[in-house]
């Protein structure tokens, strides 16, 4: 299982307020975990040096992640 870093961001959307480290099955599972941990706050999900969700991500949001995020 890959290791992920979930960064819950401050209101400025650039600095991390809290960082959680998790080993999860895949990117989608990490995004869903981040949604729960962030509780409405902006967040990023990183797998090693790759941002898989958030401002630095080049990956488009999946339909499931958008629904879970309320979008």
mmCIF file of the N, C-alpha and C atoms, coordinates in Angstrom:
data_MODEL
# 
_entry.id   MODEL 
# 
loop_
_atom_site.group_PDB 
_atom_site.id 
_atom_site.type_symbol 
_atom_site.label_atom_id 
_atom_site.label_alt_id 
_atom_site.label_comp_id 
_atom_site.label_asym_id 
_atom_site.label_entity_id 
_atom_site.label_seq_id 
_atom_site.pdbx_PDB_ins_code 
_atom_site.Cartn_x 
_atom_site.Cartn_y 
_atom_site.Cartn_z 
_atom_site.occupancy 
_atom_site.B_iso_or_equiv 
_atom_site.pdbx_formal_charge 
_atom_site.auth_seq_id 
_atom_site.auth_comp_id 
_atom_site.auth_asym_id 
_atom_site.auth_atom_id 
_atom_site.pdbx_PDB_model_num 
ATOM 1   N N  . UNK A 1 1  ? 0.836   -1.181 0.000   1.00 0.00 ? 1  UNK A N  1 
ATOM 2   C CA . UNK A 1 1  ? 0.000   0.000  0.000   1.00 0.00 ? 1  UNK A CA 1 
ATOM 3   C C  . UNK A 1 1  ? 0.879   1.242  0.000   1.00 0.00 ? 1  UNK A C  1 
ATOM 4   N N  . UNK A 1 2  ? 0.524   2.193  -0.849  1.00 0.00 ? 2  UNK A N  1 
ATOM 5   C CA . UNK A 1 2  ? 1.315   3.430  -0.892  1.00 0.00 ? 2  UNK A CA 1 
ATOM 6   C C  . UNK A 1 2  ? 1.114   4.286  0.358   1.00 0.00 ? 2  UNK A C  1 
ATOM 7   N N  . UNK A 1 3  ? 2.126   5.076  0.670   1.00 0.00 ? 3  UNK A N  1 
ATOM 8   C CA . UNK A 1 3  ? 2.044   6.031  1.778   1.00 0.00 ? 3  UNK A CA 1 
ATOM 9   C C  . UNK A 1 3  ? 1.582   7.379  1.233   1.00 0.00 ? 3  UNK A C  1 
ATOM 10  N N  . UNK A 1 4  ? 0.691   8.017  1.968   1.00 0.00 ? 4  UNK A N  1 
ATOM 11  C CA . UNK A 1 4  ? 0.147   9.314  1.574   1.00 0.00 ? 4  UNK A CA 1 
ATOM 12  C C  . UNK A 1 4  ? 0.349   10.316 2.689   1.00 0.00 ? 4  UNK A C  1 
ATOM 13  N N  . UNK A 1 5  ? 0.466   11.569 2.300   1.00 0.00 ? 5  UNK A N  1 
ATOM 14  C CA . UNK A 1 5  ? 0.506   12.689 3.236   1.00 0.00 ? 5  UNK A CA 1 
ATOM 15  C C  . UNK A 1 5  ? -0.700  13.561 2.931   1.00 0.00 ? 5  UNK A C  1 
ATOM 16  N N  . UNK A 1 6  ? -1.552  13.749 3.914   1.00 0.00 ? 6  UNK A N  1 
ATOM 17  C CA . UNK A 1 6  ? -2.737  14.588 3.768   1.00 0.00 ? 6  UNK A CA 1 
ATOM 18  C C  . UNK A 1 6  ? -2.447  15.888 4.493   1.00 0.00 ? 6  UNK A C  1 
ATOM 19  N N  . UNK A 1 7  ? -2.458  16.968 3.747   1.00 0.00 ? 7  UNK A N  1 
ATOM 20  C CA . UNK A 1 7  ? -2.169  18.290 4.320   1.00 0.00 ? 7  UNK A CA 1 
ATOM 21  C C  . UNK A 1 7  ? -3.452  19.095 4.387   1.00 0.00 ? 7  UNK A C  1 
ATOM 22  N N  . UNK A 1 8  ? -3.942  19.314 5.589   1.00 0.00 ? 8  UNK A N  1 
ATOM 23  C CA . UNK A 1 8  ? -5.099  20.186 5.797   1.00 0.00 ? 8  UNK A CA 1 
ATOM 24  C C  . UNK A 1 8  ? -4.548  21.598 5.847   1.00 0.00 ? 8  UNK A C  1 
ATOM 25  N N  . UNK A 1 9  ? -5.053  22.462 4.967   1.00 0.00 ? 9  UNK A N  1 
ATOM 26  C CA . UNK A 1 9  ? -4.469  23.784 4.788   1.00 0.00 ? 9  UNK A CA 1 
ATOM 27  C C  . UNK A 1 9  ? -5.130  24.845 5.656   1.00 0.00 ? 9  UNK A C  1 
ATOM 28  N N  . UNK A 1 10 ? -4.377  25.899 5.940   1.00 0.00 ? 10 UNK A N  1 
ATOM 29  C CA . UNK A 1 10 ? -4.912  27.070 6.629   1.00 0.00 ? 10 UNK A CA 1 
ATOM 30  C C  . UNK A 1 10 ? -5.802  27.844 5.668   1.00 0.00 ? 10 UNK A C  1 
ATOM 31  N N  . UNK A 1 11 ? -6.431  28.883 6.159   1.00 0.00 ? 11 UNK A N  1 
ATOM 32  C CA . UNK A 1 11 ? -7.320  29.691 5.329   1.00 0.00 ? 11 UNK A CA 1 
ATOM 33  C C  . UNK A 1 11 ? -6.614  30.333 4.143   1.00 0.00 ? 11 UNK A C  1 
ATOM 34  N N  . UNK A 1 12 ? -5.305  30.538 4.241   1.00 0.00 ? 12 UNK A N  1 
ATOM 35  C CA . UNK A 1 12 ? -4.575  31.133 3.117   1.00 0.00 ? 12 UNK A CA 1 
ATOM 36  C C  . UNK A 1 12 ? -4.404  30.144 1.959   1.00 0.00 ? 12 UNK A C  1 
ATOM 37  N N  . UNK A 1 13 ? -4.774  28.882 2.175   1.00 0.00 ? 13 UNK A N  1 
ATOM 38  C CA . UNK A 1 13 ? -4.769  27.801 1.185   1.00 0.00 ? 13 UNK A CA 1 
ATOM 39  C C  . UNK A 1 13 ? -3.361  27.378 0.746   1.00 0.00 ? 13 UNK A C  1 
ATOM 40  N N  . UNK A 1 14 ? -2.325  27.882 1.410   1.00 0.00 ? 14 UNK A N  1 
ATOM 41  C CA . UNK A 1 14 ? -0.958  27.523 1.018   1.00 0.00 ? 14 UNK A CA 1 
ATOM 42  C C  . UNK A 1 14 ? -0.162  26.876 2.143   1.00 0.00 ? 14 UNK A C  1 
ATOM 43  N N  . UNK A 1 15 ? -0.403  27.263 3.366   1.00 0.00 ? 15 UNK A N  1 
ATOM 44  C CA . UNK A 1 15 ? 0.361   26.680 4.471   1.00 0.00 ? 15 UNK A CA 1 
ATOM 45  C C  . UNK A 1 15 ? -0.461  25.599 5.157   1.00 0.00 ? 15 UNK A C  1 
ATOM 46  N N  . UNK A 1 16 ? 0.216   24.534 5.558   1.00 0.00 ? 16 UNK A N  1 
ATOM 47  C CA . UNK A 1 16 ? -0.466  23.398 6.178   1.00 0.00 ? 16 UNK A CA 1 
ATOM 48  C C  . UNK A 1 16 ? -0.697  23.651 7.660   1.00 0.00 ? 16 UNK A C  1 
ATOM 49  N N  . UNK A 1 17 ? -1.938  23.468 8.086   1.00 0.00 ? 17 UNK A N  1 
ATOM 50  C CA . UNK A 1 17 ? -2.266  23.578 9.509   1.00 0.00 ? 17 UNK A CA 1 
ATOM 51  C C  . UNK A 1 17 ? -1.929  22.270 10.204  1.00 0.00 ? 17 UNK A C  1 
ATOM 52  N N  . UNK A 1 18 ? -2.290  21.155 9.574   1.00 0.00 ? 18 UNK A N  1 
ATOM 53  C CA . UNK A 1 18 ? -1.966  19.828 10.111  1.00 0.00 ? 18 UNK A CA 1 
ATOM 54  C C  . UNK A 1 18 ? -1.592  18.900 8.971   1.00 0.00 ? 18 UNK A C  1 
ATOM 55  N N  . UNK A 1 19 ? -0.736  17.950 9.282   1.00 0.00 ? 19 UNK A N  1 
ATOM 56  C CA . UNK A 1 19 ? -0.301  16.962 8.296   1.00 0.00 ? 19 UNK A CA 1 
ATOM 57  C C  . UNK A 1 19 ? -0.554  15.579 8.874   1.00 0.00 ? 19 UNK A C  1 
ATOM 58  N N  . UNK A 1 20 ? -1.248  14.749 8.113   1.00 0.00 ? 20 UNK A N  1 
ATOM 59  C CA . UNK A 1 20 ? -1.547  13.379 8.515   1.00 0.00 ? 20 UNK A CA 1 
ATOM 60  C C  . UNK A 1 20 ? -0.843  12.426 7.557   1.00 0.00 ? 20 UNK A C  1 
ATOM 61  N N  . UNK A 1 21 ? -0.218  11.393 8.075   1.00 0.00 ? 21 UNK A N  1 
ATOM 62  C CA . UNK A 1 21 ? 0.412   10.373 7.243   1.00 0.00 ? 21 UNK A CA 1 
ATOM 63  C C  . UNK A 1 21 ? -0.389  9.098  7.356   1.00 0.00 ? 21 UNK A C  1 
ATOM 64  N N  . UNK A 1 22 ? -0.688  8.494  6.182   1.00 0.00 ? 22 UNK A N  1 
ATOM 65  C CA . UNK A 1 22 ? -1.495  7.281  6.134   1.00 0.00 ? 22 UNK A CA 1 
ATOM 66  C C  . UNK A 1 22 ? -0.986  6.352  5.045   1.00 0.00 ? 22 UNK A C  1 
ATOM 67  N N  . UNK A 1 23 ? -1.138  5.053  5.252   1.00 0.00 ? 23 UNK A N  1 
ATOM 68  C CA . UNK A 1 23 ? -0.930  4.054  4.200   1.00 0.00 ? 23 UNK A CA 1 
ATOM 69  C C  . UNK A 1 23 ? -2.319  3.620  3.758   1.00 0.00 ? 23 UNK A C  1 
ATOM 70  N N  . UNK A 1 24 ? -2.644  3.864  2.496   1.00 0.00 ? 24 UNK A N  1 
ATOM 71  C CA . UNK A 1 24 ? -3.981  3.575  1.987   1.00 0.00 ? 24 UNK A CA 1 
ATOM 72  C C  . UNK A 1 24 ? -3.885  2.812  0.673   1.00 0.00 ? 24 UNK A C  1 
ATOM 73  N N  . UNK A 1 25 ? -5.020  2.242  0.253   1.00 0.00 ? 25 UNK A N  1 
ATOM 74  C CA . UNK A 1 25 ? -5.043  1.361  -0.923  1.00 0.00 ? 25 UNK A CA 1 
ATOM 75  C C  . UNK A 1 25 ? -4.697  2.082  -2.223  1.00 0.00 ? 25 UNK A C  1 
ATOM 76  N N  . UNK A 1 26 ? -5.243  3.290  -2.435  1.00 0.00 ? 26 UNK A N  1 
ATOM 77  C CA . UNK A 1 26 ? -5.022  3.996  -3.699  1.00 0.00 ? 26 UNK A CA 1 
ATOM 78  C C  . UNK A 1 26 ? -5.325  5.480  -3.520  1.00 0.00 ? 26 UNK A C  1 
ATOM 79  N N  . UNK A 1 27 ? -5.162  6.233  -4.598  1.00 0.00 ? 27 UNK A N  1 
ATOM 80  C CA . UNK A 1 27 ? -5.380  7.680  -4.546  1.00 0.00 ? 27 UNK A CA 1 
ATOM 81  C C  . UNK A 1 27 ? -6.803  8.019  -4.122  1.00 0.00 ? 27 UNK A C  1 
ATOM 82  N N  . UNK A 1 28 ? -7.769  7.301  -4.664  1.00 0.00 ? 28 UNK A N  1 
ATOM 83  C CA . UNK A 1 28 ? -9.174  7.579  -4.349  1.00 0.00 ? 28 UNK A CA 1 
ATOM 84  C C  . UNK A 1 28 ? -9.455  7.399  -2.856  1.00 0.00 ? 28 UNK A C  1 
ATOM 85  N N  . UNK A 1 29 ? -8.919  6.344  -2.257  1.00 0.00 ? 29 UNK A N  1 
ATOM 86  C CA . UNK A 1 29 ? -9.094  6.115  -0.820  1.00 0.00 ? 29 UNK A CA 1 
ATOM 87  C C  . UNK A 1 29 ? -8.431  7.234  -0.015  1.00 0.00 ? 29 UNK A C  1 
ATOM 88  N N  . UNK A 1 30 ? -7.284  7.707  -0.477  1.00 0.00 ? 30 UNK A N  1 
ATOM 89  C CA . UNK A 1 30 ? -6.590  8.797  0.211   1.00 0.00 ? 30 UNK A CA 1 
ATOM 90  C C  . UNK A 1 30 ? -7.391  10.089 0.136   1.00 0.00 ? 30 UNK A C  1 
ATOM 91  N N  . UNK A 1 31 ? -8.007  10.350 -1.012  1.00 0.00 ? 31 UNK A N  1 
ATOM 92  C CA . UNK A 1 31 ? -8.819  11.560 -1.166  1.00 0.00 ? 31 UNK A CA 1 
ATOM 93  C C  . UNK A 1 31 ? -10.036 11.494 -0.254  1.00 0.00 ? 31 UNK A C  1 
ATOM 94  N N  . UNK A 1 32 ? -10.686 10.354 -0.184  1.00 0.00 ? 32 UNK A N  1 
ATOM 95  C CA . UNK A 1 32 ? -11.847 10.211 0.694   1.00 0.00 ? 32 UNK A CA 1 
ATOM 96  C C  . UNK A 1 32 ? -11.452 10.355 2.167   1.00 0.00 ? 32 UNK A C  1 
ATOM 97  N N  . UNK A 1 33 ? -10.301 9.816  2.551   1.00 0.00 ? 33 UNK A N  1 
ATOM 98  C CA . UNK A 1 33 ? -9.816  9.981  3.927   1.00 0.00 ? 33 UNK A CA 1 
ATOM 99  C C  . UNK A 1 33 ? -9.535  11.454 4.211   1.00 0.00 ? 33 UNK A C  1 
ATOM 100 N N  . UNK A 1 34 ? -8.973  12.145 3.239   1.00 0.00 ? 34 UNK A N  1 
ATOM 101 C CA . UNK A 1 34 ? -8.656  13.562 3.406   1.00 0.00 ? 34 UNK A CA 1 
ATOM 102 C C  . UNK A 1 34 ? -9.917  14.397 3.573   1.00 0.00 ? 34 UNK A C  1 
ATOM 103 N N  . UNK A 1 35 ? -10.958 14.060 2.826   1.00 0.00 ? 35 UNK A N  1 
ATOM 104 C CA . UNK A 1 35 ? -12.224 14.790 2.944   1.00 0.00 ? 35 UNK A CA 1 
ATOM 105 C C  . UNK A 1 35 ? -12.745 14.698 4.378   1.00 0.00 ? 35 UNK A C  1 
ATOM 106 N N  . UNK A 1 36 ? -12.675 13.502 4.946   1.00 0.00 ? 36 UNK A N  1 
ATOM 107 C CA . UNK A 1 36 ? -13.141 13.321 6.332   1.00 0.00 ? 36 UNK A CA 1 
ATOM 108 C C  . UNK A 1 36 ? -12.244 14.079 7.316   1.00 0.00 ? 36 UNK A C  1 
ATOM 109 N N  . UNK A 1 37 ? -10.925 13.984 7.141   1.00 0.00 ? 37 UNK A N  1 
ATOM 110 C CA . UNK A 1 37 ? -9.999  14.638 8.072   1.00 0.00 ? 37 UNK A CA 1 
ATOM 111 C C  . UNK A 1 37 ? -10.080 16.159 7.986   1.00 0.00 ? 37 UNK A C  1 
ATOM 112 N N  . UNK A 1 38 ? -10.286 16.686 6.785   1.00 0.00 ? 38 UNK A N  1 
ATOM 113 C CA . UNK A 1 38 ? -10.289 18.135 6.585   1.00 0.00 ? 38 UNK A CA 1 
ATOM 114 C C  . UNK A 1 38 ? -11.567 18.786 7.109   1.00 0.00 ? 38 UNK A C  1 
ATOM 115 N N  . UNK A 1 39 ? -12.650 18.045 7.152   1.00 0.00 ? 39 UNK A N  1 
ATOM 116 C CA . UNK A 1 39 ? -13.930 18.560 7.679   1.00 0.00 ? 39 UNK A CA 1 
ATOM 117 C C  . UNK A 1 39 ? -14.293 19.916 7.073   1.00 0.00 ? 39 UNK A C  1 
ATOM 118 N N  . UNK A 1 40 ? -14.187 20.017 5.753   1.00 0.00 ? 40 UNK A N  1 
ATOM 119 C CA . UNK A 1 40 ? -14.579 21.239 5.062   1.00 0.00 ? 40 UNK A CA 1 
ATOM 120 C C  . UNK A 1 40 ? -13.447 22.205 4.774   1.00 0.00 ? 40 UNK A C  1 
ATOM 121 N N  . UNK A 1 41 ? -12.307 22.017 5.386   1.00 0.00 ? 41 UNK A N  1 
ATOM 122 C CA . UNK A 1 41 ? -11.149 22.883 5.144   1.00 0.00 ? 41 UNK A CA 1 
ATOM 123 C C  . UNK A 1 41 ? -10.483 22.484 3.823   1.00 0.00 ? 41 UNK A C  1 
ATOM 124 N N  . UNK A 1 42 ? -9.757  23.401 3.182   1.00 0.00 ? 42 UNK A N  1 
ATOM 125 C CA . UNK A 1 42 ? -9.021  23.025 1.975   1.00 0.00 ? 42 UNK A CA 1 
ATOM 126 C C  . UNK A 1 42 ? -7.911  22.037 2.335   1.00 0.00 ? 42 UNK A C  1 
ATOM 127 N N  . UNK A 1 43 ? -7.575  21.162 1.390   1.00 0.00 ? 43 UNK A N  1 
ATOM 128 C CA . UNK A 1 43 ? -6.556  20.151 1.665   1.00 0.00 ? 43 UNK A CA 1 
ATOM 129 C C  . UNK A 1 43 ? -5.842  19.725 0.386   1.00 0.00 ? 43 UNK A C  1 
ATOM 130 N N  . UNK A 1 44 ? -4.695  19.080 0.572   1.00 0.00 ? 44 UNK A N  1 
ATOM 131 C CA . UNK A 1 44 ? -3.943  18.451 -0.509  1.00 0.00 ? 44 UNK A CA 1 
ATOM 132 C C  . UNK A 1 44 ? -3.615  17.027 -0.097  1.00 0.00 ? 44 UNK A C  1 
ATOM 133 N N  . UNK A 1 45 ? -3.494  16.148 -1.094  1.00 0.00 ? 45 UNK A N  1 
ATOM 134 C CA . UNK A 1 45 ? -3.093  14.767 -0.861  1.00 0.00 ? 45 UNK A CA 1 
ATOM 135 C C  . UNK A 1 45 ? -1.847  14.507 -1.699  1.00 0.00 ? 45 UNK A C  1 
ATOM 136 N N  . UNK A 1 46 ? -0.793  14.028 -1.042  1.00 0.00 ? 46 UNK A N  1 
ATOM 137 C CA . UNK A 1 46 ? 0.484   13.760 -1.700  1.00 0.00 ? 46 UNK A CA 1 
ATOM 138 C C  . UNK A 1 46 ? 0.841   12.282 -1.590  1.00 0.00 ? 46 UNK A C  1 
ATOM 139 N N  . UNK A 1 47 ? 1.312   11.711 -2.687  1.00 0.00 ? 47 UNK A N  1 
ATOM 140 C CA . UNK A 1 47 ? 1.894   10.366 -2.724  1.00 0.00 ? 47 UNK A CA 1 
ATOM 141 C C  . UNK A 1 47 ? 3.348   10.564 -3.132  1.00 0.00 ? 47 UNK A C  1 
ATOM 142 N N  . UNK A 1 48 ? 4.242   10.384 -2.205  1.00 0.00 ? 48 UNK A N  1 
ATOM 143 C CA . UNK A 1 48 ? 5.658   10.695 -2.407  1.00 0.00 ? 48 UNK A CA 1 
ATOM 144 C C  . UNK A 1 48 ? 5.784   12.160 -2.811  1.00 0.00 ? 48 UNK A C  1 
ATOM 145 N N  . UNK A 1 49 ? 6.353   12.448 -3.974  1.00 0.00 ? 49 UNK A N  1 
ATOM 146 C CA . UNK A 1 49 ? 6.516   13.835 -4.414  1.00 0.00 ? 49 UNK A CA 1 
ATOM 147 C C  . UNK A 1 49 ? 5.405   14.292 -5.349  1.00 0.00 ? 49 UNK A C  1 
ATOM 148 N N  . UNK A 1 50 ? 4.397   13.457 -5.556  1.00 0.00 ? 50 UNK A N  1 
ATOM 149 C CA . UNK A 1 50 ? 3.297   13.778 -6.468  1.00 0.00 ? 50 UNK A CA 1 
ATOM 150 C C  . UNK A 1 50 ? 2.062   14.232 -5.703  1.00 0.00 ? 50 UNK A C  1 
ATOM 151 N N  . UNK A 1 51 ? 1.575   15.419 -6.036  1.00 0.00 ? 51 UNK A N  1 
ATOM 152 C CA . UNK A 1 51 ? 0.325   15.896 -5.466  1.00 0.00 ? 51 UNK A CA 1 
ATOM 153 C C  . UNK A 1 51 ? -0.802  15.264 -6.278  1.00 0.00 ? 51 UNK A C  1 
ATOM 154 N N  . UNK A 1 52 ? -1.600  14.414 -5.647  1.00 0.00 ? 52 UNK A N  1 
ATOM 155 C CA . UNK A 1 52 ? -2.675  13.717 -6.356  1.00 0.00 ? 52 UNK A CA 1 
ATOM 156 C C  . UNK A 1 52 ? -4.018  14.416 -6.199  1.00 0.00 ? 52 UNK A C  1 
ATOM 157 N N  . UNK A 1 53 ? -4.109  15.402 -5.296  1.00 0.00 ? 53 UNK A N  1 
ATOM 158 C CA . UNK A 1 53 ? -5.334  16.183 -5.133  1.00 0.00 ? 53 UNK A CA 1 
ATOM 159 C C  . UNK A 1 53 ? -4.972  17.495 -4.459  1.00 0.00 ? 53 UNK A C  1 
ATOM 160 N N  . UNK A 1 54 ? -5.465  18.590 -4.992  1.00 0.00 ? 54 UNK A N  1 
ATOM 161 C CA . UNK A 1 54 ? -5.237  19.883 -4.381  1.00 0.00 ? 54 UNK A CA 1 
ATOM 162 C C  . UNK A 1 54 ? -4.724  20.892 -5.373  1.00 0.00 ? 54 UNK A C  1 
ATOM 163 N N  . UNK A 1 55 ? -4.249  22.009 -4.878  1.00 0.00 ? 55 UNK A N  1 
ATOM 164 C CA . UNK A 1 55 ? -3.824  23.111 -5.730  1.00 0.00 ? 55 UNK A CA 1 
ATOM 165 C C  . UNK A 1 55 ? -2.663  22.758 -6.638  1.00 0.00 ? 55 UNK A C  1 
ATOM 166 N N  . UNK A 1 56 ? -1.750  21.916 -6.172  1.00 0.00 ? 56 UNK A N  1 
ATOM 167 C CA . UNK A 1 56 ? -0.559  21.577 -6.956  1.00 0.00 ? 56 UNK A CA 1 
ATOM 168 C C  . UNK A 1 56 ? -0.793  20.388 -7.888  1.00 0.00 ? 56 UNK A C  1 
ATOM 169 N N  . UNK A 1 57 ? -1.990  19.831 -7.882  1.00 0.00 ? 57 UNK A N  1 
ATOM 170 C CA . UNK A 1 57 ? -2.277  18.626 -8.653  1.00 0.00 ? 57 UNK A CA 1 
ATOM 171 C C  . UNK A 1 57 ? -2.602  18.938 -10.103 1.00 0.00 ? 57 UNK A C  1 
ATOM 172 N N  . UNK A 1 58 ? -2.037  18.161 -11.001 1.00 0.00 ? 58 UNK A N  1 
ATOM 173 C CA . UNK A 1 58 ? -2.379  18.257 -12.414 1.00 0.00 ? 58 UNK A CA 1 
ATOM 174 C C  . UNK A 1 58 ? -3.500  17.279 -12.745 1.00 0.00 ? 58 UNK A C  1 
ATOM 175 N N  . UNK A 1 59 ? -3.858  16.423 -11.797 1.00 0.00 ? 59 UNK A N  1 
ATOM 176 C CA . UNK A 1 59 ? -4.881  15.398 -12.001 1.00 0.00 ? 59 UNK A CA 1 
ATOM 177 C C  . UNK A 1 59 ? -6.277  16.014 -11.876 1.00 0.00 ? 59 UNK A C  1 
ATOM 178 N N  . UNK A 1 60 ? -7.145  15.786 -12.850 1.00 0.00 ? 60 UNK A N  1 
ATOM 179 C CA . UNK A 1 60 ? -8.509  16.299 -12.719 1.00 0.00 ? 60 UNK A CA 1 
ATOM 180 C C  . UNK A 1 60 ? -9.247  15.552 -11.609 1.00 0.00 ? 60 UNK A C  1 
ATOM 181 N N  . UNK A 1 61 ? -10.185 16.217 -10.981 1.00 0.00 ? 61 UNK A N  1 
ATOM 182 C CA . UNK A 1 61 ? -10.966 15.596 -9.923  1.00 0.00 ? 61 UNK A CA 1 
ATOM 183 C C  . UNK A 1 61 ? -11.868 14.519 -10.506 1.00 0.00 ? 61 UNK A C  1 
ATOM 184 N N  . UNK A 1 62 ? -11.961 13.401 -9.838  1.00 0.00 ? 62 UNK A N  1 
ATOM 185 C CA . UNK A 1 62 ? -12.851 12.337 -10.285 1.00 0.00 ? 62 UNK A CA 1 
ATOM 186 C C  . UNK A 1 62 ? -14.269 12.645 -9.843  1.00 0.00 ? 62 UNK A C  1 
ATOM 187 N N  . UNK A 1 63 ? -15.231 12.061 -10.515 1.00 0.00 ? 63 UNK A N  1 
ATOM 188 C CA . UNK A 1 63 ? -16.630 12.272 -10.187 1.00 0.00 ? 63 UNK A CA 1 
ATOM 189 C C  . UNK A 1 63 ? -16.922 11.889 -8.733  1.00 0.00 ? 63 UNK A C  1 
ATOM 190 N N  . UNK A 1 64 ? -16.389 10.773 -8.284  1.00 0.00 ? 64 UNK A N  1 
ATOM 191 C CA . UNK A 1 64 ? -16.611 10.322 -6.910  1.00 0.00 ? 64 UNK A CA 1 
ATOM 192 C C  . UNK A 1 64 ? -16.045 11.282 -5.896  1.00 0.00 ? 64 UNK A C  1 
ATOM 193 N N  . UNK A 1 65 ? -14.878 11.821 -6.153  1.00 0.00 ? 65 UNK A N  1 
ATOM 194 C CA . UNK A 1 65 ? -14.270 12.772 -5.221  1.00 0.00 ? 65 UNK A CA 1 
ATOM 195 C C  . UNK A 1 65 ? -15.062 14.066 -5.186  1.00 0.00 ? 65 UNK A C  1 
ATOM 196 N N  . UNK A 1 66 ? -15.552 14.497 -6.351  1.00 0.00 ? 66 UNK A N  1 
ATOM 197 C CA . UNK A 1 66 ? -16.362 15.709 -6.382  1.00 0.00 ? 66 UNK A CA 1 
ATOM 198 C C  . UNK A 1 66 ? -17.651 15.538 -5.592  1.00 0.00 ? 66 UNK A C  1 
ATOM 199 N N  . UNK A 1 67 ? -18.309 14.394 -5.745  1.00 0.00 ? 67 UNK A N  1 
ATOM 200 C CA . UNK A 1 67 ? -19.534 14.138 -4.998  1.00 0.00 ? 67 UNK A CA 1 
ATOM 201 C C  . UNK A 1 67 ? -19.271 14.101 -3.502  1.00 0.00 ? 67 UNK A C  1 
ATOM 202 N N  . UNK A 1 68 ? -18.195 13.434 -3.109  1.00 0.00 ? 68 UNK A N  1 
ATOM 203 C CA . UNK A 1 68 ? -17.869 13.316 -1.688  1.00 0.00 ? 68 UNK A CA 1 
ATOM 204 C C  . UNK A 1 68 ? -17.513 14.669 -1.094  1.00 0.00 ? 68 UNK A C  1 
ATOM 205 N N  . UNK A 1 69 ? -16.926 15.544 -1.906  1.00 0.00 ? 69 UNK A N  1 
ATOM 206 C CA . UNK A 1 69 ? -16.538 16.869 -1.435  1.00 0.00 ? 69 UNK A CA 1 
ATOM 207 C C  . UNK A 1 69 ? -17.709 17.840 -1.462  1.00 0.00 ? 69 UNK A C  1 
ATOM 208 N N  . UNK A 1 70 ? -18.837 17.400 -1.990  1.00 0.00 ? 70 UNK A N  1 
ATOM 209 C CA . UNK A 1 70 ? -20.003 18.251 -2.031  1.00 0.00 ? 70 UNK A CA 1 
ATOM 210 C C  . UNK A 1 70 ? -20.087 19.080 -3.297  1.00 0.00 ? 70 UNK A C  1 
ATOM 211 N N  . UNK A 1 71 ? -19.307 18.736 -4.322  1.00 0.00 ? 71 UNK A N  1 
ATOM 212 C CA . UNK A 1 71 ? -19.296 19.525 -5.565  1.00 0.00 ? 71 UNK A CA 1 
ATOM 213 C C  . UNK A 1 71 ? -20.193 19.021 -6.626  1.00 0.00 ? 71 UNK A C  1 
# 
